[in-house]
Amino acid sequence: MPSADDAALLAEVVELRAKNEQLEQALASRAVIDQARGMVMVLAPCSREQSWGLLVDVSQHCNVKLRDVAAALVATTKGQELPEGIRREWRRALRRLHALERR
C-alpha cells in the first residue's frame, strides 16, 4: 500500500503534468493568434492593438473562443473558407473599426 508521501508525490506529478499540458496548449494557441493578428494587420489594415480588438470582438459576437477564430482565419491561407458566422462578424467588426477611424 502506498504511503502518504507516495500519494502526495503522485498527486503533485499529476498536477504538474496537467499544468504542462495547459502551457503547451497555450503556446500553440498563442502562435496561431499571433499569425491571425499579423494577417488582420495587413488585410484590415490596422495596428497591432486594433487587430487584437478585432479578434476579440469577433470572438465575443460569435461566441467562439478567440483561438478558434484565429485558427479559422489562418486556415484560409490553406484554401479553407471562414465559417459563415465568423465571416459575417468580421465584416461587422471591420465596418465598426472603419467607422471609428472616420470620426
C-alpha positions as CSV (number, residue, x, y, z in Angstrom):
1,M,0.0,0.0,0.0
2,P,1.5,3.4,-0.9
3,S,2.4,5.7,1.8
4,A,1.0,9.2,2.4
5,D,4.2,10.6,0.9
6,D,3.9,8.5,-2.2
7,A,0.3,9.6,-2.6
8,A,1.2,13.2,-2.2
9,L,4.1,12.8,-4.7
10,L,1.8,11.1,-7.2
11,A,-0.8,13.9,-6.8
12,E,1.9,16.5,-7.5
13,V,3.1,14.7,-10.6
14,V,-0.4,14.5,-11.9
15,E,-0.9,18.3,-11.2
16,L,2.4,19.2,-12.9
17,R,1.5,17.1,-16.0
18,A,-1.8,18.9,-16.3
19,K,-0.2,22.3,-16.0
20,N,2.4,21.3,-18.5
21,E,-0.3,20.3,-21.0
22,Q,-2.1,23.5,-20.4
23,L,1.0,25.5,-21.1
24,E,1.7,23.6,-24.3
25,Q,-1.8,24.3,-25.5
26,A,-1.4,28.0,-24.6
27,L,1.8,28.2,-26.5
28,A,0.2,26.6,-29.6
29,S,-2.8,28.9,-29.3
30,R,-0.5,31.9,-29.0
31,A,1.3,31.1,-32.2
32,V,-2.0,30.8,-34.1
33,I,-3.4,34.0,-32.5
34,D,-0.2,35.9,-33.4
35,Q,-0.4,34.7,-37.0
36,A,-4.0,35.8,-37.2
37,R,-3.1,39.2,-35.8
38,G,-0.5,39.7,-38.4
39,M,-3.0,38.7,-41.1
40,V,-5.5,41.2,-39.8
41,M,-2.9,44.0,-39.6
42,V,-2.2,43.5,-43.3
43,L,-5.7,42.9,-44.5
44,A,-7.6,45.5,-42.5
45,P,-5.1,47.4,-42.4
46,C,-4.8,48.3,-38.7
47,S,-2.4,48.5,-35.8
48,R,-1.4,45.6,-33.6
49,E,-3.8,46.7,-30.8
50,Q,-6.6,47.1,-33.3
51,S,-6.0,43.6,-34.7
52,W,-6.3,42.2,-31.2
53,G,-9.5,44.2,-30.6
54,L,-11.0,42.9,-33.9
55,L,-10.2,39.3,-33.0
56,V,-11.7,39.7,-29.5
57,D,-14.8,41.5,-31.0
58,V,-15.4,38.7,-33.5
59,S,-14.9,36.0,-30.8
60,Q,-17.3,37.6,-28.4
61,H,-20.0,38.3,-31.1
62,C,-19.7,34.7,-32.4
63,N,-19.5,33.2,-29.0
64,V,-16.4,31.3,-30.3
65,K,-13.1,31.0,-28.5
66,L,-10.5,33.5,-29.7
67,R,-8.1,30.8,-30.6
68,D,-10.7,29.1,-32.8
69,V,-11.5,32.4,-34.6
70,A,-7.7,32.8,-35.1
71,A,-7.3,29.3,-36.4
72,A,-10.2,29.7,-38.8
73,L,-8.6,32.9,-40.2
74,V,-5.2,31.2,-40.5
75,A,-6.8,28.2,-42.2
76,T,-8.0,30.5,-45.1
77,T,-4.3,30.6,-46.2
78,K,-4.7,26.8,-46.9
79,G,-7.8,27.3,-49.0
80,Q,-10.4,26.8,-46.3
81,E,-13.4,29.2,-46.1
82,L,-14.3,31.1,-43.0
83,P,-17.4,29.7,-41.3
84,E,-20.4,31.9,-42.2
85,G,-20.9,33.3,-38.7
86,I,-17.3,34.3,-38.3
87,R,-17.3,35.8,-41.8
88,R,-20.4,37.9,-41.0
89,E,-18.9,39.1,-37.8
90,W,-15.6,40.0,-39.5
91,R,-17.5,42.2,-41.9
92,R,-19.3,43.9,-39.0
93,A,-16.2,44.3,-36.9
94,L,-14.3,45.9,-39.8
95,R,-17.2,48.3,-40.5
96,R,-17.1,49.4,-36.8
97,L,-13.4,49.9,-37.0
98,H,-13.5,52.0,-40.1
99,A,-16.5,54.0,-38.8
100,L,-14.4,54.8,-35.7
101,E,-11.5,55.9,-37.9
102,R,-13.7,58.3,-39.8
103,R,-14.7,60.2,-36.7
